[in-house]
Amino acid sequence: MTFSSIIIKNIKFNFKKYIAYFIANSFIIAVLLMYGSLVFSKEFIGDSKANGLTDNVYSTLVLMIVFSIVFISYTTISFIRYRGKEFGVYLTLGVTTRDLRKLLFIENILILGASLITGMIVGTLFSRLFYMIIGKILWIDNFKPSLNIKTYSMCLVIALIIFLINSIFQLIFVGRLSIIELIKSSSKAEIGKGNYIIGGVASIALITVLYLFPKVMRHEIFAVSGTAQILLIIIITTIIAPYFIIGSLISMVNRVLMNFKKTYNNNLLVLSSVQHKFISYKSVIYLVFILAAAAITLISMAYSVYGTIEKNVNMKYPYDISFIENTVVNKISDQELKNIVKSSGGEIKEHKLLENIDLMDYRYYEGTVMTYGNIAVISERNYNNHMGTNLVVNTCELVQVFNSPTDSKYKDSDVIINFNDLSKQKEQIMKLEKDKNISKEAFLANMDKDSYIYVEKNKKKYTEGKYTNDSYSLKYSRGTALIINDEDYKKVKEKLGPKVVSYDHLIKLKNPKDYKSFNSILSELKKLNHGEESLKPEFKQQILEKSIRENGFILFSCLFLGMMLLISSGVVLYFKVLTGVDEEKQRVKKLLQLGMTDSEVSKALTKELAIIFFTPVVLAVSLIAYFLSIAFGVVANGEYMFNKSLCVFAAYIVLQIVAFFITRGRYTREVVG
């Protein structure tokens, strides 16, 4: 029998063993081919540059390449350990270590070559569907990047790098093992030891950070300083603690179940076996937990944000077109705007003009006066006419209106409506910049008594209303405003004059996607302002599409990385379980000799495998669900975002159930026969 015939017979005999290894490699190549095609697409990269995402595109590709190399190298070593007994038999029959290395080298070429070809074919066939999904996510019509020689060359280079790294690992692995070690390498249990004390301390630490997290997020503790440091400690503890908990988990469960004699006795065999496996599988279970947690966090966060984009944009921009008019720019009448849009073939459904006074936002909070940027002030009459409400505001009181729900610690601050002369306000701002801890008394002492209104926090009210479009600049801020009594408003306006008065032009079009009408208004205002574009109009549809593309790219990048992490977590556990087949066969043989049937053994193995398989799933899903529920609970549309995350959790659990049944079928066939 020739050496080549041995290789062929070996591959035929072990064909089923190669399947998982081959599929994993092919999947990685297919993913890299499809994602790599985007990097070499002029259309996609051009759009990425326009949205400032080019660096993210390349960074994600580099991450995927590095992960692919590490992942395939790991599966290669796991696959070799799985076949250790087979290699040991070869050596006992006279095959030299050199021949064994040659055998692995040729197998490596064949498997990676087949994976490369299969991956490229699958990637090419599914690329059209892939581009359709991306086009839908990014709102790009007819998105058709072409697969070119650069994309295939990139995959070939990556495959060669993986081949070289795998070959080096194989040479080192085989060269260091004796015949006995090779025979035992597939069944050698990892040495480990559970520690009740460390496990208990880790559990207490984890429970403590879970208790602290909602309080930190709701600013109930560490509200002034230290929030970032505490959150970092919480994250690190949540990552590290499960490693120590996993090692002693079953021992702790055993202690609890011992109080329930019937349940304990019925599951004694399973619990004793799983306790041993949890110690030896601790590192792998922890690795699967980390991979799964990272994957579902990436996908959940990205999908939740993407899923709420349109809702958030509609909340922040209730009008299709908006721009600010002051004494210098954008002075245009309602009729002129209607004529411009009509000449473009469009129609204005509604046009409103809202008067504002633009002032610095002075707040007194926790013993210190501070400026909080710019803020618009609206009279109660103007607001009621604009919104069709009956809001009543008394003198020296105010109502703060928000376009969208918000939660700011400065809600508990006093407000100082300062209408001193603007030159004097500049001096006051300079003093605030020099003295960060200036008191209320010291600040008010430098103001004219009839040139400010002091509103205490108990005289403030809050309301939500889509009254204008969000907008922020050095001079103007929109999205929140202070509504004050008509008399107070009149006093401020008379004191400061028309230079602080501005008007929001708020337009609803018959067709919200009418770019032609928007561009006509934009062009006409540019002419009217003699090229000045500091307060140029904003178009909701344009903002929406930009946000969709930015977050859409993040979404499908996270989907790719998340999918790779999830697949890898399943493969890692799959190979780890299969490497213990020979050891398990010996245990099952003894159980059968003791009188257990094949059916009873299969049920016990299924229970053991289910505990090992779903422990990291339960840990990852429960912890991430808890953290996301708290985090989304303090942001606008948080409940809606969390519901989106639940879809990701459900999808992951379904995938893991499928992976479990695939592994279970293979495992029971190998062990029981």
PyMOL commands that set and color helices and strands:
alter all, ss='L'
color gray80, all
select helices_A, chain A and resi 3-13+15-39+42-50+54-82+84-92+97-138+149-176+179-185+196-217+227-257+261-266+268-280+282-307+309-316+334-343+380-387+409-412+422-434+440-445+457-459+486-496+498-500+515-528+540-579+581-593+598-632+638-671
alter helices_A, ss='H'
color red, helices_A
select strands_A, chain A and resi 321-325+348-365+368-379+398-402+414-418+452-455+460-464+471-472+477-478+480-484+501-509+538-539
alter strands_A, ss='S'
color yellow, strands_A
deselect
rebuild
show_as cartoon
